[in-house]
Amino acid sequence: MIEDLSTRHDLVSDLLRMPSTQGEWIHYRLSDEQIEFFRKNGYVSGIPLLTESQVDVLREQLAPLTDPSHPGNHLFHEYHSNESSDPSRVLFHALGAWRIAPAFHDILWNPAFTVPASQLLDGPVRFWHDQLFCKPSHHGGIVAWHQDYSYWTRTEPMTHLTCWIGLDDATRDNGCLHYIPGSHRWNLLPVTGLADNMDAIQSVLSDEQKEQFKPVAIELKKGEGSFHHPLMVHGSFENRTDRQRRATVINVFRDGVRSASNDPLLKDVPPVPAGKKMGGQFFPLLLNPNAVN
Ligand SMILES: O=C(O)CCC(=O)C(=O)O
């Protein structure tokens, strides 16, 4: 019987060492320039989040999770061996790895992630959910242009943040993330699909937005990450190289975000009544910056 690690809100492995002095916490802070860049463009990238050996551990624990017969598979909130409807373009996408694999559990508390997140959110960081996005070599599929908050209106206010973390070097050729700088100031766009038609979003853009649609490739080394705003339009192209492109994503919000729905917010998670503050077993507080700085 596999343990559901969502009951544990402390480290369960030796993947990380938490800072023990104020100086060690400060070491992880983004510079004023990086924060300014995020406010202006809606993202900040190239942030070192994991060491090479931490990436190795995550990769080792990821491999068995991609087998749908894994004994912890029922703990995933969502699981798509291929989210694309085209079997020749594969996008593995799953939510909930932190409940199953110790390293994916512990990286939520990684100070290299939580400290910048608290700066960008300007407050305490609470967990929303995690995601795995993996593209195999040769026939890796796309992630169509979208805004994350289009999928998250069941939680409000919109003080959310996404962190994308590479488990392989991500390049234009193997399907790295792309952003549309400045799109975090656009309106909330409707859901137009995640894994089939890259350009479906074009049908809901204004002429002005189409003009501003200038993608920037976010090439990253493995272990580096990129933070983006919940309205940032982003997507990624196919992987046609002979290298896989694996990534894990951590989605958080500022503590105080409330449920906006009486339905379960994630599969198999007890509902949080509309209007009630998010918290409890599935939505732990990851960092209260006032408690450590
Ligand atoms: O990994 C990708 O290509 C897409 C990731 C994504 O959509 C996200 O980080 O919100």
The ligand as a Gaussian input file, in Angstrom:
#p B3LYP/6-31G(d) Opt

LIG

0 1
 O        5.852000      22.218000     -20.397000
 C        5.224000      22.816000     -21.274000
 O        5.556000      22.761000     -22.433000
 C        4.028000      23.645000     -20.912000
 C        3.987000      24.023000     -19.483000
 C        2.823000      24.876000     -19.098000
 O        1.845000      24.998000     -19.767000
 C        2.913000      25.596000     -17.829000
 O        3.986000      25.637000     -17.223000
 O        1.901000      26.196000     -17.402000

